[in-house]
Structure formats: C-alpha cells, structure tokens
Amino acid sequence: MALGRMKKELAMLSTDPGPGISCYMLDDDNMHNLEAQITGPAGSPFEAGTFRLSVQIPERYPLEPPRVRFVTPIY
C-alpha cells in the first residue's frame, strides 16, 4: 500500500509541483530517501533563496509522517 501511494505522490510532484517546490528520489531504486528544494516566500528575508531538504519516508508511511531536515543552513 505505501509503495503504491509513494509512487503516485512522487508522480504528482513531478508533473504538477506546487509553486517553488520540487522533490525527487536520490536513488532510482530507493523511494524512502528523497531530496526536495523550496524557494523562499516572496516578501520574506528568504525571498531570493533556494533551500535543499532531506526527506526520509518511514516504512510505515502513511501511518507515520516523513522526517524532513533542512540541508541548506538557515540562520
């Protein structure tokens, strides 16, 4: 169940991502380790920035939430 849902959600992110958001697999055969990029919101001090995030999908997804960590330093 989780693998099928993850495939569907990654396909949606690749074909119709939200504004300023991208997410992709780091390895073609591992859907549990993802990397994402977001752009800073307009009108904020982070407006011109692009920020990388590490996304770890647990084995029990969607019953457990993903773990997200900023890779780009935020000060």
C-alpha positions as CSV (number, residue, x, y, z in Angstrom):
1,M,0.0,0.0,0.0
2,A,2.7,2.5,1.0
3,L,4.8,1.9,-2.1
4,G,1.9,2.5,-4.5
5,R,0.9,5.6,-2.7
6,M,4.5,6.9,-2.7
7,K,4.8,6.3,-6.5
8,K,1.5,8.2,-7.1
9,E,2.6,11.1,-4.9
10,L,6.0,11.4,-6.5
11,A,4.5,11.3,-9.9
12,M,2.1,14.1,-8.9
13,L,5.1,16.1,-7.7
14,S,7.0,15.7,-10.9
15,T,4.1,16.5,-13.2
16,D,2.4,19.2,-11.2
17,P,4.5,20.5,-8.4
18,G,3.4,23.4,-6.2
19,P,4.9,26.8,-6.9
20,G,8.6,26.9,-5.8
21,I,8.7,23.2,-4.8
22,S,10.5,20.2,-6.3
23,C,11.0,16.7,-4.9
24,Y,12.9,13.8,-6.3
25,M,14.5,10.4,-5.4
26,L,18.2,10.4,-4.7
27,D,18.5,6.8,-6.0
28,D,16.3,5.3,-8.7
29,D,15.6,2.2,-6.6
30,N,15.0,3.8,-3.2
31,M,11.8,5.7,-2.7
32,H,12.5,6.2,1.0
33,N,15.3,8.8,0.6
34,L,14.2,11.9,-1.2
35,E,15.5,15.4,-1.7
36,A,13.4,18.4,-2.0
37,Q,14.0,22.1,-2.9
38,I,11.9,25.0,-2.0
39,T,12.2,28.7,-2.8
40,G,11.9,31.3,-0.1
41,P,8.5,33.0,0.1
42,A,8.0,36.5,-1.5
43,G,8.3,39.4,0.9
44,S,10.4,37.4,3.4
45,P,14.1,37.7,4.2
46,F,14.4,34.3,2.4
47,E,12.8,35.5,-0.8
48,A,15.9,35.1,-3.1
49,G,16.9,31.7,-1.6
50,T,16.6,28.1,-2.7
51,F,16.7,25.6,0.1
52,R,17.5,21.9,0.0
53,L,15.7,19.5,2.3
54,S,16.3,15.8,3.1
55,V,13.1,13.8,3.2
56,Q,13.1,10.3,4.8
57,I,9.9,8.3,4.3
58,P,9.4,5.7,7.0
59,E,8.5,2.1,6.3
60,R,5.1,2.6,7.9
61,Y,4.2,5.6,5.7
62,P,1.4,7.0,5.6
63,L,0.8,5.9,9.2
64,E,4.0,7.7,10.2
65,P,4.9,11.1,8.9
66,P,8.1,11.7,6.8
67,R,11.1,13.2,8.6
68,V,12.3,16.4,6.9
69,R,15.6,18.2,7.6
70,F,17.0,21.3,6.1
71,V,20.3,20.6,4.3
72,T,20.8,24.2,3.5
73,P,21.9,26.1,6.6
74,I,19.2,28.5,7.8
75,Y,20.3,31.4,10.0
